[in-house]
């Protein structure tokens, strides 16, 4: 932790810039979750449930 704070001081980065940058990074993680991960997971769950129903109805027809 001390090395990171020394790096920030040597790089002459203000606390406001560091805070803004970290906030934007966390916000981009949430945006990625909302735009990519959640829809993909919902689609995979939907396809999995649909396939399960098709397999169940196919075995009942036999």
N, C-alpha and C positions, 0 to 999 in steps of 0.2 A: 504494500500500500504506500509505503514511503517513496518507493521508486516512481510510482505513478504521479504522486503529488509533486515530486521534484521535476519530472518530465513536463508537467503542466506549467510549473513556474519557469523552467528554462525556455519553454516554447512561447512564453509571454502570452498565455491564453487567459482571458478574464473569466471570472466565475460566471458571469452572465452568459458568455458564449458557451462555456462548458455545460451549464444548466440547460440552455436552449437546445444544444446538440443532443444531450441525453434525453430530453423530453421528446424531441423529434424522432429519435431512434425507437423509443418505446411506443410512440404513436404509430410508427410504421409497422411495428410488430402487430399491433391491434388491427390496423388496416389490412394487413396481409391475412390475418385470421378471418376477418369478416369477408374479404373478397375472394379468398382462395380456399382456405382450409375448411371452413364451415360448409360452403356449398359443395365442395368435393366430398366431404364426409356424408352429407345428406344424400347426395346422388348415389354413393356407394351403398348406403343403408337401404335406399329405395330399390336399387337393382338386386341387392341380396334378398330382400323380402319378396320381391316379385319372382325371383328364381326359386325361392323356397316354396312359394305357392304353386308354381308351375310343376315342380317336382312332386309335390303332395298330390295334386290333382292327376298327374300322370300315373302315379302308383295306384290310385283308386280306380282308374279305368281298367286296369289289368284284371 
